[in-house]
């Protein structure tokens, strides 16, 4: 059995059967059997079903958001926003089935045209930090393109994925099209990767696990989409609105208790403004309310587990250069205070490795060239921000930083309608926006001869 623990109370909130290899094989067989009929559903009917799923999630938004807040330890206001995004994602991709267009290509001796065909059975492996939101990023475009799905949610946070399966079936999605198998990655995830009847794996998680998935998928030449780790930089120039940048920085690091691959945990500040920035940021951190996820005033909840808290704590030993930190509740819960380290070198462990917790490193720089060098001095390249009052500089630096998602004078990373994904070891492929559909279809080219016979 899987015992699902509530991070804010350390109490078991649910128990459910743990899937293994046999359950994965059965789910793949069901998805394979359902594929021919699902791909034959007309685009308009497929779009209608996806809108019904969106409506079903929206009708239960508060219930599902509360479940997500309790299971993942996230503030209820954040959970509502994430479930709202699930609704938006299904509605966005409901417009896709009728717009999956091919091309006609001028050639000699006939007509050449292309189709975008569904791949078949898609294995989806999703993380515990944004359980249902990231699930929707994969499920919605995969369904829109005509694929069937086996979804493995994180063992720590399987509850809302199971609710989505129920909503989809109630909306009329045929049996076998969406199959949820809660279980460990080492068994269920690995079986999906190696299964010969799974045509593609879409994974969100650590870079280390992503490497293993890519290697495993190579055995059967599976297509992969990998959204992996990050160590993103916020770059704050002296001519920026320092108060605005400092007020925005905590949410960019401490949102979701820092358990976010987009977390801008390296804060690069032009040396002449470091003290001003830290003073302004400290005021915001002091006011950050950490506590009960179901309290409307809460801005940051607990970490996901006791073991993860130990991992995060290892980055802040007793001799760490702690500039300041926030406060956390007493009593049960996997709490970790939002912490700012300064001064920090980009060579320090806390600046090199993905902490996945509420720890920020403030790193000084002297000029634009050094800021770009430090920002790029990482194996990752997922997201980041540039704060400056100089428009030309903003575009120069944006073009020079090797990362997939950048914001200027903002810390926003994710929108349903725009592509999301990383450079370097932050991943392969893109999620969201129109680009995601390319990763759930194959291009088929057809030549039709118009030469006269004889």
C-alpha positions in Angstrom: 0.0 0.0 0.0 1.0 3.7 -0.5 0.6 5.8 2.6 0.0 9.4 1.5 1.3 11.8 4.1 0.2 15.4 4.6 3.4 17.4 4.9 1.9 20.1 7.2 0.7 17.5 9.8 3.0 14.5 9.2 -0.2 12.4 9.3 -1.4 9.8 6.8 -4.3 11.3 4.8 -4.9 8.3 2.5 -3.9 4.8 1.7 -4.1 3.2 -1.7 -2.8 0.1 -3.6 0.8 0.4 -4.8 1.0 -0.4 -8.5 3.8 -2.6 -9.8 5.0 -4.1 -13.1 1.9 -6.2 -13.6 -0.4 -3.1 -13.2 1.8 -1.1 -15.6 1.6 -3.9 -18.2 -2.2 -4.1 -17.8 -2.5 -0.3 -18.2 -0.3 -0.4 -21.3 -2.4 -3.2 -22.8 -5.6 -1.2 -22.1 -4.1 1.9 -23.7 -2.9 -0.1 -26.8 -6.3 -1.6 -27.2 -8.1 1.8 -26.9 -5.7 3.5 -29.4 -7.3 2.6 -32.7 -10.8 3.8 -31.7 -9.5 6.9 -30.0 -7.4 8.1 -32.9 -10.5 7.6 -35.1 -12.6 9.9 -33.0 -13.4 13.0 -35.1 -11.4 16.1 -34.2 -14.6 17.9 -33.2 -15.8 15.1 -30.9 -12.3 14.9 -29.3 -12.4 18.6 -28.7 -15.8 18.3 -27.1 -14.6 15.6 -24.7 -11.7 17.7 -23.7 -13.9 20.7 -23.0 -16.1 18.4 -20.8 -13.0 17.4 -18.9 -12.2 21.1 -18.3 -15.7 21.7 -17.2 -15.6 18.7 -14.8 -12.4 20.0 -13.2 -13.8 23.5 -12.9 -16.9 22.2 -11.2 -14.8 20.5 -8.5 -12.1 23.2 -8.4 -12.3 23.9 -4.7 -12.4 20.2 -3.7 -9.5 19.3 -5.9 -7.5 22.4 -4.9 -8.0 21.5 -1.2 -6.8 18.0 -1.9 -3.7 19.3 -3.7 -2.9 21.8 -0.9 -3.1 19.1 1.7 -1.2 16.4 -0.2 1.6 18.7 -1.6 1.7 21.1 1.3 1.1 24.2 -0.9 -0.9 27.3 0.1 -4.5 27.0 -0.9 -4.4 30.2 -2.9 -1.6 28.6 -5.0 -3.4 25.4 -5.3 -6.5 27.1 -6.6 -4.4 28.9 -9.2 -2.8 25.6 -10.3 -6.1 23.8 -10.7 -7.4 26.8 -12.6 -4.5 26.4 -14.9 -5.5 22.7 -15.4 -8.9 23.9 -16.6 -7.2 26.5 -18.9 -4.8 23.9 -20.3 -7.6 21.5 -21.3 -9.6 24.3 -22.9 -6.5 25.5 -24.8 -5.7 22.1 -26.2 -9.4 21.4 -26.9 -8.8 23.8 -29.8 -6.0 21.7 -31.1 -7.6 18.6 -32.7 -9.2 20.6 -35.5 -5.9 22.5 -36.1 -3.4 19.8 -36.3 -2.6 20.7 -39.9 -0.1 19.2 -42.4 1.4 20.9 -45.4 1.3 20.6 -49.2 4.8 20.8 -50.8 5.5 21.6 -54.4 7.3 18.7 -56.1 7.7 17.4 -59.7 5.5 14.7 -61.0 2.7 14.9 -58.4 1.5 16.3 -55.2 3.3 15.9 -51.8 1.5 16.4 -48.5 2.1 15.7 -44.8 -0.1 14.5 -41.9 0.5 14.9 -38.2 -0.2 11.4 -36.8 -0.6 10.4 -33.2 2.3 8.3 -31.8 0.3 5.7 -29.9 0.7 4.9 -26.2 2.4 7.7 -24.3 4.0 7.1 -20.9 3.8 10.1 -18.6 5.9 10.4 -15.5 5.1 13.5 -13.4 6.6 15.0 -10.2 5.3 15.8 -6.7 5.9 19.6 -6.7 3.0 20.6 -9.1 1.2 17.3 -9.3 -1.9 18.1 -11.3 -0.8 21.2 -13.2 2.2 19.4 -14.8 0.0 16.4 -15.4 -2.3 18.5 -17.5 0.6 20.0 -19.5 1.2 16.4 -20.8 -2.2 14.8 -20.7 -4.0 17.5 -22.6 -1.8 17.8 -25.7 -1.3 14.0 -25.8 -5.1 13.5 -25.9 -5.7 16.3 -28.4 -3.2 14.6 -30.8 -5.1 11.3 -30.6 -2.8 9.3 -28.3 -3.7 7.1 -25.4 -1.9 7.5 -22.0 -0.5 5.6 -19.1 0.2 8.2 -16.3 2.5 7.5 -13.4 2.0 10.2 -10.7 4.6 10.7 -8.0 4.3 8.2 -5.2 4.1 11.1 -2.7 1.3 12.9 -4.5 -1.0 10.6 -6.4 -4.4 11.8 -5.3 -5.3 14.5 -7.8 -4.2 12.4 -10.7 -6.7 9.8 -9.6 -9.3 12.5 -9.4 -8.5 13.6 -12.9 -9.0 10.1 -14.2 -12.5 10.0 -12.5 -13.4 13.4 -14.0 -12.3 12.2 -17.5 -14.3 9.1 -17.3 -17.4 11.0 -16.1 -16.9 13.4 -19.0 -17.2 10.5 -21.4 -13.5 9.7 -22.2 -13.5 6.0 -23.3 -12.1 3.4 -21.0 -8.4 2.7 -21.6 -7.6 6.1 -23.1 -6.3 7.5 -19.8 -4.8 5.0 -17.2 -3.3 6.1 -13.9 -0.8 3.7 -12.1 0.4 5.1 -8.7 3.6 3.4 -7.8 7.4 3.8 -7.4 9.5 5.1 -10.2 12.0 2.3 -9.8 9.3 -0.2 -10.8 6.4 1.5 -12.6 8.5 4.3 -14.1 11.2 1.9 -15.3 8.7 -0.5 -16.8 7.1 2.3 -18.8 10.5 3.3 -20.1 11.4 -0.2 -21.2 8.0 -1.4 -22.3 8.0 -2.2 -26.1 4.4 -1.0 -26.6 5.0 2.5 -25.2 5.9 4.9 -28.0 7.0 7.9 -26.0 8.0 9.0 -22.5 7.3 12.5 -21.2 9.0 13.1 -17.9 9.3 16.0 -15.5 11.8 15.5 -12.6 15.5 15.6 -11.7 18.2 15.8 -14.3 19.8 12.6 -12.8 16.6 10.6 -13.3 16.2 12.2 -16.7 19.6 10.9 -17.8 18.5 7.3 -16.9 15.2 7.7 -18.8 16.9 8.9 -21.9 19.4 6.0 -21.7 16.5 3.5 -21.2 14.4 5.0 -23.9 17.3 4.5 -26.3 16.9 0.7 -26.2 13.6 0.9 -28.1 14.3 4.4 -29.7 11.4 5.9 -27.8 10.7 9.6 -28.3 11.2 11.6 -25.1 10.3 14.9 -23.7 12.3 15.7 -20.6 11.7 18.7 -18.4 14.5 18.6 -15.8 16.3 20.5 -13.2 17.3 24.2 -13.0 19.5 26.6 -11.2 18.1 29.8 -12.6 19.5 33.2 -12.3 17.9 36.6 -11.5 20.2 39.3 -12.8 19.7 42.7 -11.2 21.5 45.6 -12.7 22.2 48.8 -10.8 19.8 50.8 -13.0 16.9 48.5 -12.1 14.0 49.3 -9.8 15.7 47.7 -6.8 12.7 47.9 -4.6 10.6 46.1 -7.2 13.2 43.5 -7.9 13.8 42.8 -4.2 10.1 42.6 -3.5 9.6 40.1 -6.3 12.7 37.9 -5.6 11.3 36.0 -2.6 8.3 34.6 -4.4 10.6 33.6 -7.3 12.7 31.5 -4.9 10.4 30.6 -2.0 7.2 30.0 -3.9 6.1 26.4 -3.4 8.7 26.3 -0.6 11.5 26.5 -3.3 10.4 23.1 -4.7 10.3 24.5 -8.3 12.7 23.7 -11.1 12.1 27.3 -12.2 13.2 28.7 -8.9 15.5 31.7 -9.4 17.7 30.7 -6.6 20.9 32.5 -7.8 20.3 36.2 -7.4 23.0 38.1 -9.2 23.2 41.8 -8.1 25.5 44.5 -9.4 28.0 45.0 -6.6 27.2 48.7 -6.0 23.5 47.8 -5.2 23.9 44.6 -3.2 23.4 46.2 0.2 20.3 48.1 -1.0 18.9 44.9 -2.5 19.5 42.8 0.6 17.9 45.5 2.8 14.8 45.6 0.6 14.6 41.8 0.3 14.9 41.3 4.0 11.8 43.3 4.6 9.8 41.1 2.2 11.2 37.9 3.7 10.4 39.0 7.3 6.7 39.5 6.2 6.5 36.1 4.5 3.8 34.0 6.2 4.8 30.4 6.4 2.2 28.0 7.8 -0.9 26.0 7.4 -1.6 25.4 3.7 -5.3 25.8 4.2 -5.0 29.2 5.9 -5.9 31.9 3.3 -3.1 34.1 4.5 -0.3 31.5 4.0 2.3 32.3 1.4 4.6 29.3 1.9 3.9 25.8 3.2 6.2 22.9 4.3 8.6 20.8 2.3 7.3 17.6 0.9 8.9 15.1 3.3 11.3 14.7 6.2 14.0 13.3 4.0 13.8 16.2 1.6 14.0 18.6 4.5 17.3 16.9 5.5 18.6 17.3 2.0 17.8 21.0 1.9 19.3 21.5 5.3 22.6 20.0 4.1 23.0 23.2 1.9 22.9 25.4 5.0 25.5 24.1 7.5 26.2 26.0 10.7 29.0 28.0 9.1 26.9 29.0 6.0 26.9 32.8 5.3 23.2 33.3 6.3 22.3 37.0 5.7 18.8 36.5 7.1 16.0 34.0 7.3 12.3 34.0 7.9 10.3 32.1 10.5 8.4 28.9 10.6 5.7 27.4 12.8 6.4 25.2 15.8 5.1 21.7 16.0 4.5 19.0 13.4 5.2 19.7 9.7 8.2 19.5 7.4 9.0 23.2 7.8 12.2 25.0 6.6 12.7 28.7 7.0 13.1 30.8 3.9 16.9 31.5 3.9 19.1 34.0 2.1 22.8 33.3 1.8 25.2 36.2 1.1 27.9 36.7 0.1 28.1 33.6 -2.1 30.5 32.7 -4.9 29.1 30.9 -7.9 31.6 28.1 -7.2 29.9 27.3 -3.8 27.9 24.1 -3.5 24.7 26.1 -2.8 25.1 28.0 -6.0 26.1 25.0 -8.1 23.5 22.3 -7.2 19.7 22.4 -7.4 18.6 22.7 -3.7 14.9 22.4 -4.4 14.1 24.2 -1.2 13.7 27.8 0.0 17.4 28.8 -0.1 18.6 31.8 -2.2 22.2 32.7 -3.0 23.0 36.4 -3.6 26.0 36.7 -5.8 27.6 40.1 -6.7 28.9 41.0 -10.2 30.8 44.0 -11.5 29.6 44.5 -15.1 27.3 43.1 -17.8 29.9 40.7 -19.2 30.5 39.2 -15.7 26.8 38.9 -15.1 26.3 36.9 -18.3 29.3 34.7 -17.5 28.0 33.8 -14.1 24.5 33.3 -15.3 25.7 30.8 -17.9 28.2 29.1 -15.6 25.9 26.2 -14.8 24.9 22.9 -16.3 21.3 24.0 -16.3 19.4 26.4 -18.5 15.7 26.5 -17.6 14.5 29.9 -16.6 15.6 33.3 -15.3 15.0 37.0 -15.1 16.7 40.3 -16.0 16.0 43.5 -14.1 17.2 46.7 -15.7 15.8 50.1 -16.8 17.8 49.9 -20.0 15.8 48.3 -22.9 18.8 47.7 -25.1 20.7 45.9 -22.3 17.7 43.8 -21.5 17.5 42.4 -25.0 21.3 42.0 -25.3 21.5 40.0 -22.0 18.4 38.0 -22.9 20.0 36.9 -26.1 23.2 36.0 -24.4 21.9 33.9 -21.5 21.6 30.2 -22.3 18.2 29.4 -20.9 14.8 28.4 -22.3 12.5 30.8 -20.5 13.4 34.4 -19.6 11.5 37.3 -18.1 12.4 41.0 -18.2 11.5 43.0 -15.1 9.4 40.1 -14.0 9.7 36.6 -12.6 7.0 34.9 -14.6 8.0 31.6 -16.3 4.9 29.7 -17.3 1.9 30.5 -19.5 -0.4 27.9 -21.1 -0.1 29.6 -24.5 3.7 29.9 -24.6 6.5 27.2 -24.9 8.2 26.1 -21.7 11.4 24.1 -21.6 15.2 24.2 -21.0 18.6 24.4 -22.6 21.5 22.2 -21.7 20.8 19.7 -19.0 17.5 21.2 -18.1 15.7 19.1 -20.7 14.7 18.1 -24.2 11.6 19.4 -26.0 9.0 21.9 -25.0 5.7 21.8 -23.1 2.7 24.1 -23.4 1.8 26.5 -26.2 1.5 25.2 -29.8 5.0 23.7 -29.6 3.9 20.9 -27.3 1.8 19.3 -30.0 4.9 18.7 -32.1 6.1 16.3 -29.4 3.0 14.2 -29.4 2.8 13.6 -33.1 4.8 12.1 -35.9 5.1 13.7 -39.4 4.0 11.4 -42.2 4.9 12.4 -45.8 2.8 11.2 -48.7 3.6 11.6 -52.4 0.7 11.2 -54.9 1.8 10.8 -58.5 0.0 12.7 -61.2 2.0 11.3 -64.0 0.0 9.9 -66.9 0.1 6.1 -67.0 1.7 4.5 -70.0 
